[in-house]
Amino acid sequence: MTPRATILEAMDHHAIWRRWFRDPADWAPWRAFLAALFGLPLSTGDLAVFQQCTGRAAPPLGGFQ
């Protein structure tokens, strides 16, 4: 993890979070939500989840305020 890690990089830090985030597939919708919230790049799958859950075509650039 870098000093300025993203929220998603923090979730991937196994020494800290392995106990909670064991199966990445279980957390995929939450990861899509966090990526959109913080203005991080969305994968094609994340964008599909975002569109389905929000009815928006794309998240705002830079995330939500």
N, C-alpha and C positions, 0 to 999 in steps of 0.2 A: 504494500500500500504506500503510495507516495504521500508527501506532506499535504498536498491539496487534492486528495482523492475525492472522487465523486461518491455519491450515496450508493451507487451500484458497485463500485469498487470496494467500498466499505462492507457491503453485504457479502462480497466474495472472499473476505478475509477469514480464512478457515480457522485460524487460531482463536479468533474472537467469536465468530458467529456460527460455526459448523453445527453446533447443537440445535440452533433454531432453523437454519436454512438448509436442511439436509437434501431435499429433492428440489432442484431448480425448477422443474416443471410445475410444482405446486405453487411456486412464487412468481411465475411468469406474468400473470395479470398485474400483480403488485409492482413488479419491475417496470412494466410498461407505464403504469400510472406514475411512478417516481421519475422515470425518464422524461415524460411529458411535463410533469410538475416543475422539474429543475432545468428544463430546456436542454436535455441531453439528446443525442441522436437516437432515433427510434429505428429498430429493425423493421422489416416488412411485416413480420408477425406482430410486433409491438404496435405498429401503426394500425393494423387491422383491429386489434383489441381496443385501442384508443377510439377508433371510429365507431365501432360497435357500441361501446359504453357511453360515448358522449354525443354521438350524432354529428360531430364536427369532422371536416375533411382533414384537418391537420392541427396540431397544437400551435400556440403562438410562439414565434421566435423568441428565444431567451427564457421560455417557461412562463409560468403564471406568477402573478404578483401576490 
